[in-house]
Structure formats: structure tokens, C-alpha cells
Amino acid sequence: AGVTKGSTLAALATELGYAQDEVAAVGDMPNDIPMLSWAGNAFVVANAHASLLDQFDNIIARNDEDAVGQLLLELAGAL
């Protein structure tokens, strides 16, 4: 009880020494909302559930268009 993707991400980030604003998360379904809400940098794929598209501003490409890979390259400064 009480375990979500958000609580797990927070615990892992703390254990590894990362601040909330140093963490990025990508989601597509309602069960990702706690994780996205906790992460300092929340991204939602363009073909995500409508509730996420309404709630979060950082919309990236569709998951079937290599959205996460593109985002990782961008965050790493490769693009």
C-alpha cells in the first residue's frame, strides 16, 4: 500500500543522491501521474492517455517514433 512509481522514483533518487529537479521521467498512462508529478522534469509522449496530455506541458514525440531515445539524446546534449 502506498507504493507508486512516484514514491519509488523519489526513494531511488534520494538513495543515489539526485535532487528532484535533476530527475526526468516519461509517461503515457494514468498510473504514471505520481511519477511525473514528482519528477522535476516531466515528459509525456504525444500518444499518451488524454488525462496526461491535459495535465502536463512537456509533450514529446509518440512512443512509436522513438520519443524516449530522442529525448535522451537531447538531454545528453547530442542534438
C-alpha positions as CSV (number, residue, x, y, z in Angstrom):
1,A,0.0,0.0,0.0
2,G,1.2,3.5,-0.8
3,V,3.8,2.3,-3.3
4,T,3.6,4.2,-6.6
5,K,6.0,4.9,-9.4
6,G,6.4,8.3,-7.8
7,S,7.3,7.1,-4.4
8,T,9.7,4.5,-5.8
9,L,11.4,7.2,-8.1
10,A,11.7,9.5,-5.1
11,A,13.3,6.8,-2.9
12,L,15.7,5.8,-5.7
13,A,16.7,9.3,-6.5
14,T,17.4,10.0,-2.8
15,E,19.4,6.8,-2.5
16,L,21.5,7.8,-5.5
17,G,21.9,11.4,-4.4
18,Y,19.8,13.1,-7.1
19,A,17.7,16.1,-6.3
20,Q,14.1,16.2,-7.6
21,D,15.0,18.9,-10.1
22,E,17.7,16.6,-11.6
23,V,15.3,13.8,-12.4
24,A,13.4,13.4,-15.7
25,A,10.5,11.0,-16.2
26,V,8.5,10.0,-19.2
27,G,4.9,8.6,-19.0
28,D,1.9,7.7,-21.1
29,M,-0.7,6.3,-18.8
30,P,-2.6,7.5,-15.7
31,N,-0.6,5.3,-13.4
32,D,2.5,7.4,-14.3
33,I,0.9,10.6,-12.9
34,P,2.5,10.3,-9.4
35,M,5.9,9.7,-11.0
36,L,5.5,12.6,-13.4
37,S,4.3,14.9,-10.6
38,W,7.3,14.1,-8.5
39,A,10.0,14.4,-11.2
40,G,11.5,17.8,-11.7
41,N,11.3,17.3,-15.5
42,A,8.1,15.5,-16.6
43,F,7.6,14.5,-20.2
44,V,4.5,12.9,-21.8
45,V,4.5,11.1,-25.2
46,A,2.2,12.5,-27.8
47,N,0.0,9.4,-27.9
48,A,-0.4,9.3,-24.1
49,H,-3.7,8.9,-22.3
50,A,-5.7,12.2,-22.6
51,S,-5.6,12.8,-18.9
52,L,-1.8,13.2,-19.1
53,L,-1.9,15.3,-22.2
54,D,-4.3,17.7,-20.3
55,Q,-2.2,17.8,-17.1
56,F,1.4,18.1,-18.3
57,D,3.0,20.6,-20.7
58,N,6.1,18.9,-22.0
59,I,4.8,16.7,-24.8
60,I,7.4,14.8,-26.8
61,A,7.0,12.6,-29.9
62,R,4.9,9.4,-29.9
63,N,6.4,6.4,-28.2
64,D,6.4,4.6,-31.6
65,E,8.6,7.4,-33.0
66,D,11.5,6.8,-30.6
67,A,10.4,9.6,-28.4
68,V,12.4,8.4,-25.3
69,G,15.5,7.8,-27.4
70,Q,15.3,11.3,-28.9
71,L,14.7,12.9,-25.5
72,L,17.7,11.1,-24.0
73,L,19.9,12.3,-26.8
74,E,18.6,15.9,-26.4
75,L,19.1,15.8,-22.6
76,A,22.6,14.4,-23.1
77,G,23.4,17.3,-25.5
78,A,23.8,15.2,-28.6
79,L,21.3,17.0,-30.7
